[in-house]
Amino acid sequence: MEDLLQFQLGDAVFCREDLFNDGGLPGFEEGALIAAAGTRGVVVQYGHVEAAPKEQIYLVRFEDETRELGLPVGCLPEELTQDEAEAASLKSAH
């Protein structure tokens, strides 16, 4: 299974889009911005979406403004990239 993963434990990744709390993440108010597009994070765990076992999900801890890692956030592969140039362009778009 591990060789089919898009990202591995410890990989640096970046948000492709603004991530907001849909109400399922403790520690954040519902609707709060968790990580802005272009924010760097690290993959700390992976698994599958319970309702769709073929769908991968990654737990990522994103950096805050002080470069401290925040709480783990569940992300779908399409919400992440390892392309630093893409991340920089997403960040500058804000």
C-alpha positions as CSV (number, residue, x, y, z in Angstrom):
1,M,0.0,0.0,0.0
2,E,2.7,2.5,0.9
3,D,4.2,2.5,-2.6
4,L,0.8,3.7,-3.9
5,L,0.8,6.8,-1.6
6,Q,1.3,10.2,-3.2
7,F,3.0,11.5,0.0
8,Q,5.1,9.8,2.6
9,L,5.5,10.4,6.4
10,G,7.8,13.4,6.9
11,D,7.3,14.8,3.4
12,A,7.1,18.6,3.2
13,V,3.9,19.7,1.5
14,F,2.1,23.0,0.7
15,C,-1.7,23.8,0.7
16,R,-3.1,24.3,-2.8
17,E,-6.1,26.2,-1.5
18,D,-7.2,27.9,1.7
19,L,-8.3,25.3,4.2
20,F,-11.2,26.1,6.5
21,N,-12.6,24.2,9.5
22,D,-15.8,22.5,8.4
23,G,-16.7,22.0,12.1
24,G,-14.9,18.7,12.4
25,L,-11.5,20.0,13.7
26,P,-11.3,20.6,17.4
27,G,-9.2,23.7,18.4
28,F,-10.6,25.8,15.6
29,E,-13.9,27.6,15.3
30,E,-16.2,26.4,12.6
31,G,-15.3,28.3,9.4
32,A,-11.9,29.4,10.7
33,L,-9.0,29.5,8.3
34,I,-6.7,26.6,9.2
35,A,-4.0,27.1,6.6
36,A,-3.8,29.6,3.7
37,A,-2.9,28.5,0.2
38,G,0.9,28.1,-0.1
39,T,1.4,27.4,3.6
40,R,4.1,24.8,4.3
41,G,3.4,21.7,6.4
42,V,4.6,18.2,7.1
43,V,2.8,14.9,6.6
44,V,2.5,13.1,10.0
45,Q,0.1,10.3,9.2
46,Y,-1.9,8.9,6.3
47,G,-4.9,6.6,5.9
48,H,-8.1,6.4,4.0
49,V,-11.5,8.1,4.1
50,E,-13.9,5.8,6.1
51,A,-16.8,6.4,3.8
52,A,-14.6,5.9,0.7
53,P,-11.8,3.4,1.4
54,K,-10.0,4.0,-1.9
55,E,-9.7,7.7,-1.1
56,Q,-6.4,8.6,0.6
57,I,-6.2,11.2,3.4
58,Y,-3.2,12.7,4.9
59,L,-2.7,14.3,8.4
60,V,-0.6,17.4,7.9
61,R,0.7,19.8,10.5
62,F,0.9,23.3,8.9
63,E,3.3,26.0,10.0
64,D,1.8,29.2,11.6
65,E,3.2,32.7,11.2
66,T,6.0,31.9,13.7
67,R,6.9,28.6,11.9
68,E,5.5,26.5,14.7
69,L,3.6,23.4,13.6
70,G,-0.1,23.5,14.3
71,L,-2.6,20.8,15.0
72,P,-2.9,17.9,12.5
73,V,-5.4,18.5,9.7
74,G,-6.9,15.9,7.4
75,C,-6.2,16.7,3.8
76,L,-7.1,15.1,0.5
77,P,-4.2,14.6,-2.0
78,E,-5.6,17.2,-4.4
79,E,-5.4,19.8,-1.6
80,L,-1.6,19.4,-1.3
81,T,1.4,19.9,-3.5
82,Q,5.2,19.4,-3.1
83,D,5.9,22.0,-5.8
84,E,7.5,25.0,-4.0
85,A,7.1,27.3,-7.1
86,E,3.4,26.5,-7.2
87,A,3.1,27.2,-3.5
88,A,4.9,30.5,-3.8
89,S,2.5,31.6,-6.6
90,L,-0.5,30.6,-4.5
91,K,0.9,32.5,-1.6
92,S,1.5,35.7,-3.6
93,A,-2.0,35.5,-5.0
94,H,-3.4,36.4,-1.6
